[in-house]
Amino acid sequence: MYRGYPAARLGATKTLAKLANHIAKDAERKPGSYPEHLAQVCNLEALSPADKDSLFATTAVE
């Protein structure tokens, strides 16, 4: 059953899963905001620590 969740997200905690969801959606909807390969599926657990730090630094905290 389709529930309307086009982006897959993976993270060790609920907070990281929400961040991965945000990154996957923004990478798809706003080209250039995040690396294109993270669109649709963003697996934070598969990224290197340096890549994670880069993503965390570019993500605005509200």
N, C-alpha and C positions, 0 to 999 in steps of 0.2 A: 504494500500500500504506500503510495507516494504521499509524503507529509509536507512537501514544500521546502525541504532543506537541500538546496543544490550544492552546498559546500560541505565537504567532510573536514573534520577537525580532530586533531589528536594532541593530547597533552597529558602530562602526569597528574595534574590536579584540575579541578573544575575551573579555576581561574585561568590556567594555561590553555585549557580547551576552549574557553571563551575567547582568549586572545588569538588562538589559532583560527577560530571561526572568523573573527574580525579581519585578520590578515588575508585569509582565503577569499573572503567576499570583496575586500577592498582591492586586492590584486587583480580580481576579475573585472570589477566595475570601474576602477580608476587606474588605467594603465600608467605605469611609472611610479605609483605610490609604494609598491613593494615589488620584489622580483617576480617576473611573469610565471616562473615555474611553480610558484606557491598558489596560483589561482586554482580554484576548485578543491584542492587537497593540500592542506598545510599540516605536515607532521613535524611538530617542534622537536619530538624525541629523536628524529633522524638527522637533525641539523647539528653541526659542530658548535661548540661553545662560542666561537668567534662569530658564527652566523647568527646565533641566538642573540648575542650582545648587540649586533648590528640592527636586528629587527626590533629589539627592545628600545634601542636609542631612537629609532625613527618613528616609534609609536607614541602618539600624543596621549597624555594621561589627563583626563578631565575630572 
